[in-house]
Each structure stands twice: as structure tokens, then as C-alpha cells.
Amino acid sequence: MPVVNVAQVTRRSSLCVPAGDDRKILKALESGVDEVVVDLEDAVAYDDKASARAQLAAFAWPEQHPRVVVRVNAVGTRWCHRDLEVAAGLAAVSGVVVPKVESRADVGFAERLLEGLEAEVGRAVPLAVQALVETATGVLALGDIVSEVRRLEAVIVGYADLAASIGRERGVDPATWRGVQDAIVLNARRAGISAIDGPFLGVGDGEDFVASVDAAAAMGFDAKWVIHPRQVAGVNDRFTPSADRVDHARRVLATLEEAASASRGAAVVDGALVDEAMARDARRILAKVVDR
């Protein structure tokens, strides 16, 4: 089974837009976002699933556009396999978001089906898989979900459905989600994949939105979902490393390389002993540097 090279993905922001609305998709592609999530699940009514899928299959993609992934319907629904079939046939699409993931088996189902679909259409580059965790069962099964990476490149928090799953009010203090956020980040780091924070549940970009973005970045998330184009710039700005952090990261890796070439056992940058943990952090910082 194909293995996706997660290190090649540079992502700070992901904008979710409904399939079946070409105008909104085009607006999202021009928003400056790093990744557009075209949604065939929650944003499309049951009776409109087939038409939205057909419209996505016929969409005229501009020659230049950001990374695109498709949120398919959940494993076990009557739409999931058809959604994956469409995604596999679209050269502009780089991956799929599988919602309501509750086990490694859910991810495995998508991976196995994609393998056959890609072989059928002759797809050269395999689609990546992102796991959207939005139930209590999914949170408690994170260790199992990330136990095999293969195509899995990211884990995402799904706040709205998760709130319903555990009986928590959506408008509570964001700090009440700290346990879930820590679980997502820790399991993503364990697996060497991206941790993506879910969207601020509103279309504004005011103080509450900024606070949620700042908190996600400070907690170690690699990126954040947004649900309106006006939110993209704020997320990109906060998740872009400062010039000082980029400079420090480059010096860390250069010093380590120099030490290895000289067969020195220790390396020091700015008075601190450089170890592998610092090197991993440096690589993560440099992976967020986007040349725009």
C-alpha cells in the first residue's frame, strides 16, 4: 500500500467550502489559504449528494491553485465509496478528509478502497488521508487511529460534532477543550503527522477568533481550519514562524550537520546544547515556511 510523504506538506490554514457551489470554491481557491477542503459531507443535504458529487467531478480547476482535499461522507454511509471514487479521479485533489473516524479500521477502509480506485484510473500520486475526529469514541481511540500511518497525514479536531457527542455546549470557554487538544497533538507527534485544530465556530475574525488561533498555535498545532475567507490571513499570520525562529532553526540544523561532519559529540547554539528534540522542532518550523 502506498505511503504518503508527510514532510512534503506545508499547511497553516485549511478553508472548508461546500461542494456543489462553484462560486464559493473559486473564491476559496483565490483566498490565499494553504489548503481548500471541498465538503461533500455536512455542507451538502442528503438529497443533493449525487448532484454535488457530479458537479465536483466536472469542476474546471484553474491552472494555479492551493492544495485541495475532499471531505467525503463517513465510512459506513451509502455515499462514502462514491465520494472516494470521484476524489481518486481528480488530478487537482491531493487527499481526502474522512469524518467521524473512530478506529484505525475506518482509515484502513478508505486506504484500501483508494488503492483499487487509483489503480483503475491510473493515478500516479496516491491520495493522502486526514482523519477528522469528532466523537467521544474517536478521541478515546486516537492511539489506535494513528497506529499505522501509511496514507494518514493529519488528525483534525471536529468541535461541533464532538460537542454534540459528549453533551458539551458549543459556546463554552475554549479552555474546556484543552484535554482533547492535547490528545490530538500528542498522538499526532507520536505518529509523525500533522495536528490540525478545528475551526472557530463563527465567521468573524474578531477578538474571540484571534484568541482561538493564538491558543491553537501556542499548543503546538500545525494548522487550523477556517470557515470563511476573511479568517485566512489571521491564521496564516499566526502560524507562520517569525524571522527569528526561522533563523534559529536554520542555525540549529546547520550546527548539527557541522558537528556530525567533524565527528563532534556535542553542538551548541545560543548557549544551549542542541539535541534531537531541538532538531525536530527546527525541522517543523522550517516546514511551515511558505514562499508566497
Order of alpha helices (4+ residues) and beta strands (2+ residues): beta-alpha-beta-alpha-beta-alpha-beta-alpha-beta-alpha-alpha-beta-alpha-alpha-beta-alpha-beta-alpha-alpha-beta-beta-alpha
